[in-house]
Amino acid sequence: MELQRTNEQLKEQALTHLSGKWGKVAMITLIIYLITGSVSVGIDKAIYPGVSYVGSILLLPLTYGFYIVFLRLKRTDNTDFDTVFEGFKEYFPILFTELLKVVYIMLWTLLLIVPGVVKSYSYAMTEYVMKDNPSMRYDNAIVRSMQLMQGHKMQLFMLDLSMIGWALLSLLTLGIGFLFLIPYNQTAHAEFYDQLLAEEGNADDLNTTDRYSTPIGEANRW
């Protein structure tokens, strides 16, 4: 069952939110990759080859923060670099939820590639769920993502697939194009998530006011 809004409409809305902010989101994307890359390389050289995996795991909350950057952009038309580090405010619950998500996808992938891909789309809303529901962590957040994505995995897959041409062009720019393509894709995913909520009947729960000053543990639904 597809959403009422088509992928093209979701992408058009994403472009609207990104208008005038391309430089900023590209810089945020670049800094994220510089942080994760430098930490991994630095650990490998300074300690022992292979220990970089530990560094990558410890930085998993950055994944959460990166998702939330674009959810905030979608909902408030505003964003800032500090949002990237939001996952460190509640470090261990978010770290272990992200780790569970990675482990589950890896285990499914060990069976066959296709089940792994399918499950990655089932879990695709986990970070957004955690942001909107501070009491949902670990398996609860992942299960909630699975519920939201039931019947919608193929549409999100097709949304990603529709950007394959831009990905190929980005390769021709030595990867520079990905600094713009990734924010585009992430903002479209945030659009997808809010559309899922709206069609589930939760549209009234959304609050488009920026609530980044709200303490951890309180409702954070913007």
N, CA, C and O of each residue as an XYZ file, in Angstrom:
888
protein
N       0.845     -1.194      0.000
C       0.000      0.000      0.000
C       0.881      1.245      0.000
O       1.694      1.446      0.901
N       0.706      2.066     -1.015
C       1.525      3.257     -1.127
C       0.924      4.419     -0.351
O      -0.276      4.448     -0.075
N       1.775      5.373     -0.006
C       1.311      6.581      0.646
C       0.516      7.417     -0.340
O       0.656      7.263     -1.553
N      -0.317      8.303      0.186
C      -1.116      9.163     -0.674
C      -0.226     10.090     -1.498
O      -0.532     10.386     -2.652
N       0.864     10.540     -0.909
C       1.803     11.380     -1.640
C       2.810     10.493     -2.351
O       3.363      9.569     -1.754
N       3.046     10.770     -3.608
C       3.978      9.980     -4.395
C       5.415     10.309     -4.012
O       5.684     11.305     -3.341
N       6.320      9.463     -4.446
C       7.744      9.721     -4.195
C       8.189     11.028     -4.829
O       8.996     11.757     -4.252
N       7.673     11.328     -6.005
C       8.042     12.582     -6.663
C       7.595     13.779     -5.837
O       8.316     14.771     -5.736
N       6.418     13.690     -5.250
C       5.930     14.781     -4.398
C       6.777     14.914     -3.138
O       7.071     16.024     -2.695
N       7.170     13.773     -2.559
C       8.026     13.802     -1.375
C       9.376     14.434     -1.701
O       9.910     15.213     -0.910
N       9.920     14.099     -2.860
C      11.212     14.653     -3.278
C      11.101     16.144     -3.570
O      12.005     16.911     -3.238
N      10.009     16.554     -4.184
C       9.814     17.981     -4.454
C       9.732     18.772     -3.152
O      10.293     19.863     -3.040
N       9.028     18.209     -2.172
C       8.926     18.890     -0.885
C      10.283     18.948     -0.194
O      10.611     19.945      0.449
N      11.071     17.886     -0.324
C      12.420     17.872      0.249
C      13.270     18.977     -0.364
O      13.997     19.669      0.349
N      13.183     19.143     -1.665
C      13.938     20.197     -2.341
C      13.501     21.582     -1.866
O      14.317     22.497     -1.764
N      12.220     21.724     -1.581
C      11.714     23.002     -1.065
C      12.357     23.339      0.271
O      12.771     24.476      0.498
N      12.439     22.349      1.156
C      13.038     22.575      2.477
C      14.541     22.848      2.373
O      15.100     23.585      3.185
N      15.180     22.260      1.384
C      16.629     22.422      1.227
C      17.008     23.712      0.504
O      18.174     24.107      0.503
N      16.035     24.361     -0.103
C      16.319     25.577     -0.859
C      17.002     26.628      0.017
O      16.492     26.987      1.079
N      18.139     27.109     -0.427
C      18.888     28.117      0.312
C      19.738     27.562      1.434
O      20.410     28.319      2.135
N      19.719     26.248      1.615
C      20.453     25.628      2.732
C      21.446     24.573      2.253
O      22.026     23.853      3.066
N      21.644     24.477      0.947
C      22.498     23.433      0.408
C      23.927     23.503      0.950
O      24.512     22.476      1.295
N      24.477     24.690      1.023
C      25.839     24.836      1.524
C      25.970     24.367      2.956
O      26.955     23.724      3.319
N      24.975     24.688      3.772
C      25.014     24.333      5.186
C      24.907     22.818      5.381
O      25.676     22.232      6.143
N      23.958     22.194      4.696
C      23.786     20.745      4.885
C      24.949     19.969      4.276
O      25.313     18.903      4.773
N      25.530     20.497      3.205
C      26.708     19.848      2.623
C      27.874     19.911      3.597
O      28.632     18.950      3.728
N      28.019     21.040      4.279
C      29.093     21.181      5.262
C      28.885     20.237      6.446
O      29.839     19.633      6.936
N      27.636     20.109      6.905
C      27.333     19.181      7.996
C      27.675     17.753      7.589
O      28.263     17.003      8.368
N      27.307     17.384      6.375
C      27.603     16.041      5.868
C      29.104     15.809      5.787
O      29.595     14.749      6.173
N      29.827     16.795      5.289
C      31.279     16.681      5.183
C      31.925     16.512      6.548
O      32.800     15.664      6.721
N      31.504     17.304      7.510
C      32.099     17.239      8.845
C      31.836     15.885      9.503
O      32.707     15.337     10.180
N      30.632     15.351      9.300
C      30.313     14.018      9.837
C      31.285     12.975      9.292
O      31.815     12.153     10.039
N      31.510     13.020      7.985
C      32.404     12.029      7.379
C      33.861     12.259      7.781
O      34.631     11.306      7.898
N      34.232     13.494      7.989
C      35.585     13.773      8.458
C      35.790     13.252      9.880
O      36.845     12.705     10.202
N      34.778     13.425     10.724
C      34.877     12.948     12.109
C      34.992     11.435     12.137
O      35.908     10.889     12.752
N      34.061     10.753     11.470
C      34.060      9.292     11.504
C      35.304      8.727     10.817
O      35.884      7.746     11.283
N      35.708      9.347      9.715
C      36.885      8.860      8.999
C      38.161      9.076      9.763
O      39.009      8.186      9.824
N      38.314     10.263     10.355
C      39.551     10.565     11.070
C      39.680      9.741     12.339
O      40.782      9.333     12.705
N      38.561      9.490     13.017
C      38.602      8.676     14.234
C      39.025      7.253     13.900
O      39.873      6.671     14.577
N      38.425      6.695     12.843
C      38.762      5.318     12.461
C      40.215      5.196     12.042
O      40.918      4.292     12.493
N      40.670      6.092     11.189
C      42.058      6.048     10.718
C      43.022      6.313     11.861
O      44.064      5.665     11.965
N      42.674      7.267     12.718
C      43.547      7.615     13.843
C      43.716      6.471     14.805
O      44.822      6.218     15.282
N      42.623      5.764     15.103
C      42.702      4.619     16.017
C      43.530      3.510     15.407
O      44.355      2.899     16.086
N      43.312      3.243     14.107
C      44.073      2.182     13.449
C      45.577      2.442     13.514
O      46.364      1.531     13.771
N      45.964      3.692     13.279
C      47.391      4.014     13.250
C      47.986      4.103     14.643
O      49.133      3.713     14.861
N      47.202      4.620     15.589
C      47.746      4.868     16.921
C      47.707      3.642     17.821
O      48.536      3.517     18.722
N      46.770      2.745     17.596
C      46.617      1.624     18.519
C      46.904      0.296     17.827
O      47.977     -0.286     17.989
N      45.940     -0.167     17.063
C      46.104     -1.479     16.451
C      45.108     -1.619     15.311
O      43.942     -1.255     15.463
N      45.548     -2.139     14.172
C      44.625     -2.323     13.050
C      43.417     -3.169     13.453
O      43.568     -4.227     14.063
N      42.231     -2.700     13.111
C      41.011     -3.427     13.451
C      40.280     -2.820     14.625
O      39.071     -3.006     14.767
N      40.999     -2.091     15.476
C      40.355     -1.461     16.632
C      39.441     -0.330     16.170
O      38.609      0.149     16.941
N      39.588      0.093     14.935
C      38.743      1.171     14.402
C      37.271      0.782     14.441
O      36.399      1.650     14.491
N      36.988     -0.533     14.417
C      35.599     -0.972     14.514
C      34.988     -0.516     15.836
O      33.811     -0.160     15.893
N      35.784     -0.528     16.884
C      35.311     -0.064     18.189
C      34.979      1.425     18.117
O      33.951      1.869     18.628
N      35.859      2.184     17.479
C      35.606      3.611     17.322
C      34.347      3.875     16.536
O      33.586      4.782     16.871
N      34.112      3.098     15.492
C      32.912      3.257     14.675
C      31.660      2.982     15.492
O      30.654      3.679     15.354
N      31.723      1.961     16.346
C      30.578      1.631     17.200
C      30.300      2.755     18.186
O      29.150      3.142     18.391
N      31.360      3.277     18.793
C      31.193      4.336     19.789
C      30.620      5.620     19.174
O      30.031      6.444     19.873
N      30.799      5.774     17.866
C      30.290      6.961     17.183
C      28.907      6.759     16.594
O      28.408      7.640     15.893
N      28.274      5.624     16.857
C      26.955      5.359     16.290
C      25.908      6.430     16.628
O      25.031      6.688     15.803
N      25.964      7.068     17.816
C      24.992      8.142     18.070
C      25.060      9.283     17.057
O      24.103     10.046     16.930
N      26.171      9.412     16.337
C      26.224     10.418     15.276
C      25.229     10.093     14.169
O      24.692     10.995     13.528
N      24.984      8.807     13.946
C      23.984      8.400     12.955
C      22.619      8.941     13.339
O      21.899      9.497     12.510
N      22.274      8.771     14.609
C      21.012      9.307     15.120
C      20.945     10.815     14.897
O      19.957     11.327     14.372
N      21.987     11.512     15.292
C      21.999     12.967     15.155
C      21.867     13.412     13.716
O      21.204     14.409     13.426
N      22.502     12.669     12.800
C      22.450     13.023     11.382
C      21.026     12.896     10.854
O      20.568     13.746     10.091
N      20.322     11.838     11.257
C      18.916     11.684     10.874
C      18.086     12.860     11.390
O      17.248     13.402     10.670
N      18.328     13.246     12.641
C      17.506     14.266     13.274
C      17.754     15.643     12.677
O      16.857     16.485     12.672
N      18.959     15.880     12.177
C      19.243     17.138     11.475
C      18.196     17.381     10.398
O      17.673     18.487     10.268
N      17.894     16.342      9.628
C      17.017     16.508      8.479
C      15.543     16.386      8.851
O      14.683     16.914      8.146
N      15.243     15.700      9.947
C      13.872     15.715     10.453
C      13.537     17.118     10.961
O      12.438     17.627     10.739
N      14.500     17.728     11.642
C      14.298     19.097     12.118
C      14.159     20.061     10.940
O      13.303     20.946     10.950
N      15.004     19.880      9.929
C      14.927     20.727      8.742
C      13.555     20.611      8.090
O      12.964     21.615      7.692
N      13.056     19.391      7.983
C      11.750     19.175      7.368
C      10.639     19.843      8.159
O       9.719     20.419      7.578
N      10.721     19.769      9.483
C       9.615     20.240     10.315
C       9.687     21.725     10.653
O       8.661     22.355     10.909
N      10.874     22.277     10.654
C      11.016     23.680     11.084
C      11.673     24.572     10.052
O      11.756     25.785     10.246
N      12.149     23.985      8.942
C      12.915     24.732      7.940
C      14.146     25.375      8.559
O      14.595     26.435      8.123
N      14.680     24.725      9.572
C      15.858     25.247     10.262
C      16.768     24.073     10.615
O      16.301     22.950     10.799
N      18.043     24.337     10.707
C      18.974     23.285     11.109
C      20.261     23.922     11.603
O      20.560     25.074     11.287
N      21.013     23.167     12.375
C      22.322     23.646     12.825
C      23.203     22.443     13.143
O      22.715     21.327     13.322
N      24.482     22.687     13.209
C      25.443     21.600     13.385
C      25.320     20.944     14.755
O      25.594     19.752     14.890
N      24.915     21.699     15.772
C      24.809     21.135     17.123
C      23.865     19.941     17.175
O      24.035     19.047     18.004
N      22.870     19.927     16.291
C      21.903     18.839     16.279
C      22.572     17.492     16.037
O      22.085     16.466     16.512
N      23.670     17.482     15.312
C      24.384     16.245     14.994
C      24.776     15.506     16.274
O      24.819     14.276     16.292
N      25.059     16.247     17.335
C      25.546     15.631     18.568
C      24.427     15.344     19.565
O      24.697     15.021     20.722
N      23.186     15.458     19.129
C      22.080     15.237     20.049
C      22.063     13.819     20.605
O      21.618     13.597     21.731
N      22.543     12.866     19.827
C      22.563     11.490     20.296
C      23.464     11.267     21.501
O      23.324     10.263     22.200
N      24.391     12.191     21.755
C      25.304     12.051     22.888
C      24.676     12.540     24.191
O      25.238     12.326     25.265
N      23.521     13.191     24.108
C      22.837     13.644     25.318
C      22.224     12.472     26.075
O      22.071     12.516     27.295
N      21.879     11.430     25.337
C      21.334     10.210     25.934
C      22.128      9.049     25.342
O      21.596      8.163     24.674
N      23.398      9.099     25.617
C      24.376      8.321     24.846
C      24.109      6.822     24.812
O      23.947      6.256     23.731
N      24.059      6.175     25.952
C      24.019      4.719     25.953
C      22.714      4.132     25.406
O      22.768      3.174     24.634
N      21.543      4.666     25.774
C      20.320      4.126     25.150
C      20.327      4.243     23.630
O      19.912      3.315     22.937
N      20.793      5.371     23.109
C      20.821      5.558     21.662
C      21.910      4.693     21.030
O      21.701      4.097     19.973
N      23.074      4.627     21.680
C      24.159      3.774     21.176
C      23.703      2.331     21.047
O      23.920      1.710     20.006
N      23.075      1.782     22.083
C      22.695      0.376     22.055
C      21.516      0.118     21.122
O      21.401     -0.972     20.561
N      20.648      1.097     20.950
C      19.565      0.937     19.968
C      20.135      0.890     18.562
O      19.756      0.038     17.758
N      21.056      1.818     18.264
C      21.696      1.820     16.950
C      22.488      0.519     16.726
O      22.496     -0.036     15.627
N      23.141      0.056     17.777
C      23.925     -1.180     17.671
C      23.018     -2.383     17.417
O      23.347     -3.255     16.613
N      21.873     -2.426     18.107
C      20.914     -3.497     17.879
C      20.446     -3.497     16.425
O      20.349     -4.548     15.791
N      20.162     -2.317     15.916
C      19.703     -2.189     14.528
C      20.752     -2.747     13.563
O      20.419     -3.494     12.643
N      22.006     -2.385     13.776
C      23.097     -2.862     12.917
C      23.241     -4.375     13.018
O      23.384     -5.057     12.003
N      23.205     -4.896     14.231
C      23.376     -6.338     14.438
C      22.247     -7.119     13.786
O      22.485     -8.136     13.135
N      21.009     -6.642     13.962
C      19.868     -7.339     13.357
C      19.992     -7.380     11.832
O      19.743     -8.414     11.213
N      20.370     -6.269     11.240
C      20.520     -6.229      9.777
C      21.629     -7.174      9.333
O      21.491     -7.873      8.330
N      22.736     -7.192     10.084
C      23.844     -8.089      9.745
C      23.418     -9.551      9.829
O      23.772    -10.354      8.966
N      22.656     -9.898     10.871
C      22.216    -11.281     11.040
C      21.274    -11.705      9.913
O      21.363    -12.823      9.407
N      20.373    -10.805      9.528
C      19.482    -11.122      8.416
C      20.260    -11.235      7.112
O      19.938    -12.063      6.260
N      21.275    -10.407      6.961
C      22.080    -10.442      5.739
C      22.873    -11.735      5.640
O      23.157    -12.206      4.539
N      23.236    -12.317      6.792
C      23.952    -13.592      6.780
C      23.111    -14.701      6.158
O      23.644    -15.651      5.585
N      21.781    -14.568      6.277
C      20.893    -15.563      5.665
C      20.947    -15.420      4.142
O      21.272    -16.362      3.419
N      20.618    -14.212      3.683
C      20.690    -13.858      2.264
C      20.713    -12.342      2.178
O      20.291    -11.654      3.108
N      21.202    -11.827      1.072
C      21.267    -10.377      0.903
C      19.880     -9.748      0.936
O      19.678     -8.716      1.577
N      18.929    -10.364      0.250
C      17.587     -9.777      0.132
C      16.909     -9.596      1.491
O      16.387     -8.513      1.757
N      16.894    -10.624      2.375
C      16.297    -10.390      3.699
C      16.973     -9.254      4.461
O      16.315     -8.514      5.191
N      18.274     -9.118      4.291
C      18.985     -8.032      4.957
C      18.528     -6.674      4.460
O      18.346     -5.745      5.247
N      18.341     -6.560      3.145
C      17.866     -5.299      2.561
C      16.449     -5.003      3.038
O      16.134     -3.874      3.415
N      15.593     -6.031      3.017
C      14.205     -5.846      3.452
C      14.155     -5.367      4.890
O      13.405     -4.445      5.212
N      14.945     -5.982      5.756
C      14.937     -5.593      7.168
C      15.521     -4.197      7.374
O      15.084     -3.469      8.266
N      16.499     -3.819      6.560
C      17.055     -2.471      6.694
C      15.979     -1.425      6.434
O      15.989     -0.356      7.044
N      15.049     -1.729      5.529
C      13.937     -0.806      5.271
C      12.874     -0.894      6.361
O      12.209      0.098      6.658
N      12.710     -2.060      6.953
C      11.793     -2.183      8.089
C      12.244     -1.314      9.261
O      11.426     -0.732      9.974
N      13.574     -1.241      9.446
C      14.125     -0.509     10.589
C      14.437      0.950     10.256
O      14.986      1.666     11.094
N      14.098      1.399      9.058
C      14.556      2.704      8.563
C      14.032      3.898      9.352
O      14.624      4.976      9.296
N      12.939      3.728     10.083
C      12.346      4.839     10.826
C      12.761      4.861     12.296
O      12.246      5.669     13.068
N      13.675      3.993     12.687
C      14.025      3.838     14.103
C      14.484      5.142     14.743
O      14.046      5.484     15.842
N      15.367      5.873     14.059
C      15.898      7.118     14.641
C      14.792      8.154     14.841
O      14.758      8.844     15.860
N      13.897      8.258     13.873
C      12.792      9.214     13.988
C      11.864      8.813     15.139
O      11.384      9.665     15.887
N      11.622      7.520     15.267
C      10.780      7.026     16.357
C      11.380      7.398     17.699
O      10.668      7.837     18.602
N      12.690      7.223     17.835
C      13.348      7.563     19.102
C      13.220      9.046     19.411
O      13.043      9.432     20.566
N      13.309      9.884     18.370
C      13.212     11.324     18.592
C      11.819     11.713     19.067
O      11.665     12.514     19.989
N      10.811     11.139     18.430
C       9.439     11.509     18.752
C       8.907     10.819     20.003
O       7.925     11.265     20.595
N       9.559      9.729     20.402
C       9.091      8.957     21.551
C      10.260      8.645     22.473
O      10.836      7.561     22.386
N      10.620      9.574     23.354
C      11.795      9.384     24.216
C      11.751      8.135     25.085
O      12.793      7.654     25.532
N      10.552      7.602     25.331
C      10.458      6.387     26.141
C      10.719      5.134     25.322
O      10.889      4.052     25.885
N      10.752      5.265     23.994
C      10.988      4.113     23.123
C      12.462      4.012     22.783
O      13.013      4.866     22.089
N      13.087      2.971     23.273
C      14.483      2.702     22.989
C      14.637      1.195     22.744
O      13.720      0.416     23.003
N      15.783      0.812     22.252
C      16.103     -0.594     22.048
C      15.079     -1.250     21.109
O      14.715     -0.662     20.090
N      14.617     -2.453     21.440
C      13.709     -3.174     20.564
C      12.388     -2.435     20.346
O      11.776     -2.556     19.285
N      11.948     -1.671     21.347
C      10.678     -0.969     21.213
C      10.694     -0.002     20.035
O       9.728      0.076     19.276
N      11.778      0.723     19.887
C      11.887      1.673     18.779
C      11.955      0.944     17.444
O      11.365      1.386     16.458
N      12.669     -0.164     17.415
C      12.809     -0.934     16.178
C      11.471     -1.554     15.774
O      11.103     -1.546     14.599
N      10.750     -2.089     16.756
C       9.440     -2.683     16.475
C       8.466     -1.623     15.978
O       7.686     -1.878     15.060
N       8.507     -0.440     16.575
C       7.641      0.656     16.134
C       7.953      1.038     14.688
O       7.042      1.322     13.911
N       9.232      1.046     14.326
C       9.625      1.313     12.946
C       9.057      0.249     12.011
O       8.574      0.566     10.924
N       9.115     -1.003     12.433
C       8.581     -2.089     11.620
C       7.079     -1.930     11.403
O       6.569     -2.202     10.316
N       6.382     -1.490     12.438
C       4.942     -1.272     12.318
C       4.641     -0.162     11.312
O       3.753     -0.298     10.470
N       5.385      0.930     11.408
C       5.175      2.046     10.491
C       5.466      1.658      9.046
O       4.780      2.101      8.125
N       6.486      0.826      8.856
C       6.936      0.485      7.508
C       6.191     -0.697      6.895
O       6.437     -1.057      5.744
N       5.292     -1.293      7.653
C       4.543     -2.423      7.113
C       3.730     -1.973      5.896
O       2.880     -1.089      6.001
N       3.995     -2.580      4.761
C       3.313     -2.230      3.527
C       3.910     -1.049      2.802
O       3.392     -0.645      1.760
N       5.000     -0.474      3.326
C       5.583      0.728      2.721
C       7.051      0.573      2.352
O       7.671      1.504      1.838
N       7.601     -0.598      2.612
C       9.036     -0.793      2.360
C       9.389     -0.620      0.886
O      10.409     -0.015      0.556
N       8.556     -1.145      0.010
C       8.846     -1.051     -1.420
C       8.830      0.399     -1.896
O       9.645      0.785     -2.734
N       7.910      1.206     -1.367
C       7.868      2.601     -1.804
C       9.128      3.346     -1.382
O       9.664      4.149     -2.145
N       9.606      3.077     -0.154
C      10.836      3.745      0.277
C      12.027      3.249     -0.538
O      12.925      4.021     -0.872
N      12.026      1.962     -0.852
C      13.086      1.413     -1.706
C      13.079      2.095     -3.075
O      14.132      2.444     -3.608
N      11.882      2.281     -3.636
C      11.776      2.932     -4.943
C      12.193      4.396     -4.854
O      12.742      4.942     -5.812
N      11.940      5.032     -3.719
C      12.394      6.412     -3.510
C      13.912      6.475     -3.586
O      14.469      7.346     -4.255
N      14.575      5.561     -2.908
C      16.042      5.515     -2.951
C      16.537      5.160     -4.352
O      17.508      5.733     -4.846
N      15.854      4.211     -4.978
C      16.268      3.768     -6.313
C      16.151      4.902     -7.331
O      16.927      4.969     -8.283
N      15.183      5.788     -7.128
C      14.988      6.896     -8.068
C      16.147      7.889     -8.044
O      16.259      8.738     -8.928
N      17.009      7.783     -7.035
C      18.144      8.690     -6.925
C      19.445      8.059     -7.419
O      20.521      8.640     -7.270
N      19.338      6.861     -8.011
C      20.543      6.147     -8.446
C      21.296      6.927     -9.517
O      22.525      6.892     -9.569
N      20.557      7.630    -10.369
C      21.211      8.435    -11.406
C      22.075      9.523    -10.811
O      23.190      9.769    -11.273
N      21.552     10.180     -9.773
C      22.331     11.223     -9.088
C      23.545     10.620     -8.401
O      24.599     11.251     -8.327
N      23.399      9.396     -7.896
C      24.527      8.724     -7.244
C      25.643      8.460     -8.251
O      26.821      8.638     -7.942
N      25.270      8.037     -9.450
C      26.273      7.779    -10.490
C      26.979      9.068    -10.891
O      28.192      9.084    -11.104
N      26.207     10.147    -10.992
C      26.822     11.436    -11.314
C      27.747     11.897    -10.184
O      28.787     12.507    -10.432
N      27.362     11.602     -8.958
C      28.188     11.980     -7.804
C      29.531     11.263     -7.834
O      30.548     11.822     -7.424
N      29.531     10.030     -8.318
C      30.789      9.292     -8.448
C      31.728      9.985     -9.429
O      32.946      9.977     -9.250
N      31.153     10.580    -10.462
C      31.968     11.271    -11.468
C      32.592     12.548    -10.918
O      33.545     13.076    -11.491
N      32.055     13.040     -9.809
C      32.606     14.255     -9.183
C      33.588     13.897     -8.068
O      33.905     14.724     -7.213
N      34.067     12.641     -8.094
C      34.980     12.142     -7.052
C      34.335     12.149     -5.668
O      35.012     12.305     -4.652
N      33.027     11.978     -5.650
C      32.305     11.886     -4.386
C      31.773     13.195     -3.852
O      30.996     13.193     -2.897
N      32.165     14.312     -4.434
C      31.708     15.614     -3.933
C      30.194     15.734     -4.028
O      29.554     16.330     -3.161
N      29.626     15.166     -5.082
C      28.177     15.243     -5.266
C      27.388     14.610     -4.133
O      26.245     14.990     -3.880
N      27.997     13.639     -3.447
C      27.289     12.983     -2.341
C      27.043     13.944     -1.173
O      26.138     13.716     -0.370
N      27.823     14.994     -1.075
C      27.601     15.982     -0.011
C      26.266     16.681     -0.187
O      25.739     17.261      0.762
N      25.716     16.634     -1.385
C      24.411     17.223     -1.675
C      23.336     16.150     -1.832
O      22.186     16.353     -1.444
N      23.716     15.015     -2.398
C      22.746     13.941     -2.608
C      22.283     13.336     -1.286
O      21.095     13.061     -1.116
N      23.198     13.127     -0.356
C      22.831     12.511      0.924
C      21.846     13.380      1.703
O      20.858     12.847      2.209
N      22.065     14.704      1.825
C      21.044     15.537      2.472
C      19.695     15.494      1.757
O      18.646     15.493      2.402
N      19.722     15.460      0.428
C      18.493     15.352     -0.355
C      17.749     14.075      0.003
O      16.541     14.096      0.239
N      18.478     12.962      0.041
C      17.877     11.680      0.364
C      17.351     11.647      1.798
O      16.256     11.145      2.052
N      18.133     12.181      2.728
C      17.725     12.176      4.134
C      16.489     13.043      4.377
O      15.621     12.684      5.173
N      16.411     14.176      3.694
C      15.245     15.039      3.857
C      14.010     14.373      3.264
O      12.914     14.501      3.811
N      14.177     13.664      2.153
C      13.066     12.917      1.559
C      12.609     11.805      2.506
O      11.414     11.523      2.596
N      13.548     11.174      3.209
C      13.191     10.143      4.186
C      12.398     10.753      5.345
O      11.444     10.148      5.832
N      12.789     11.936      5.781
C      12.049     12.612      6.849
C      10.629     12.938      6.385
O       9.677     12.812      7.155
N      10.491     13.353      5.133
C       9.168     13.586      4.554
C       8.355     12.291      4.568
O       7.170     12.295      4.898
N       8.993     11.209      4.213
C       8.345      9.896      4.177
C       7.827      9.526      5.569
O       6.696      9.063      5.716
N       8.663      9.735      6.585
C       8.282      9.396      7.955
C       7.065     10.190      8.414
O       6.117      9.617      8.951
N       7.083     11.487      8.209
C       5.952     12.299      8.661
C       4.685     11.970      7.882
O       3.580     12.096      8.411
N       4.837     11.555      6.642
C       3.672     11.120      5.874
C       3.112      9.821      6.437
O       1.896      9.630      6.471
N       3.996      8.925      6.879
C       3.546      7.702      7.537
C       2.724      8.024      8.782
O       1.669      7.433      9.010
N       3.221      8.971      9.586
C       2.503      9.360     10.795
C       1.156      9.974     10.465
O       0.150      9.677     11.108
N       1.148     10.833      9.455
C      -0.092     11.509      9.069
C      -1.138     10.494      8.620
O      -2.309     10.604      8.981
N      -0.721      9.521      7.846
C      -1.667      8.550      7.328
C      -2.057      7.514      8.373
O      -3.032      6.782      8.200
N      -1.301      7.459      9.440
C      -1.655      6.573     10.551
C      -2.628      7.265     11.502
O      -3.170      6.644     12.416
N      -2.840      8.555     11.274
C      -3.752      9.289     12.123
C      -3.073     10.041     13.230
O      -3.729     10.495     14.168
N      -1.731     10.185     13.138
C      -0.984     10.870     14.185
C      -0.607     12.290     13.802
O       0.229     12.904     14.464
N      -1.203     12.819     12.755
C      -0.807     14.147     12.290
C      -0.989     15.203     13.369
O      -0.222     16.164     13.438
N      -2.001     15.028     14.208
C      -2.259     16.022     15.248
C      -1.197     16.012     16.332
O      -1.092     16.962     17.109
N      -0.397     14.929     16.392
C       0.646     14.827     17.406
C       1.893     15.618     17.039
O       2.761     15.844     17.881
N       1.980     16.042     15.767
C       3.170     16.751     15.324
C       3.100     18.199     15.760
O       2.051     18.835     15.660
N       4.198     18.714     16.236
C       4.292     20.106     16.644
C       5.468     20.702     15.910
O       6.608     20.313     16.166
N       5.232     21.627     15.013
C       6.304     22.139     14.169
C       7.138     23.207     14.855
O       7.989     23.826     14.217
N       6.913     23.432     16.132
C       7.752     24.370     16.877
C       9.057     23.694     17.254
O       9.053     22.542     17.686
N      10.171     24.393     17.098
C      11.480     23.832     17.461
C      11.528     23.629     18.962
O      11.322     24.572     19.726
N      11.806     22.376     19.400
C      11.826     22.081     20.833
C      13.173     21.507     21.233
O      13.240     20.572     22.031
N      14.213     22.044     20.700
C      15.541     21.521     21.006
C      16.007     21.913     22.399
O      17.001     21.379     22.891
N      15.306     22.833     23.038
C      15.673     23.191     24.404
C      14.985     22.279     25.418
O      15.241     22.379     26.618
N      14.102     21.380     24.932
C      13.397     20.482     25.825
C      14.357     19.478     26.437
O      15.126     18.848     25.710
N      14.335     19.309     27.756
C      15.249     18.363     28.398
C      15.005     16.945     27.919
O      13.887     16.587     27.549
N      16.049     16.148     27.928
C      15.928     14.743     27.581
C      14.964     14.077     28.558
O      15.015     14.306     29.766
N      14.092     13.253     28.005
C      13.121     12.543     28.833
C      11.723     13.088     28.669
O      10.755     12.370     28.921
N      11.579     14.359     28.246
C      10.269     14.908     27.979
C       9.874     14.599     26.563
O      10.702     14.189     25.749
N       8.601     14.797     26.267
C       8.120     14.532     24.904
C       8.825     15.447     23.932
O       8.935     16.650     24.171
N       9.304     14.889     22.839
C      10.036     15.639     21.829
C       9.408     15.379     20.483
O       9.981     14.645     19.677
N       8.253     15.953     20.209
C       7.552     15.693     18.963
C       7.474     16.953     18.109
O       6.727     16.992     17.131
N       8.238     17.984     18.469
C       8.187     19.272     17.772
C       6.754     19.793     17.770
O       6.488     20.868     17.232
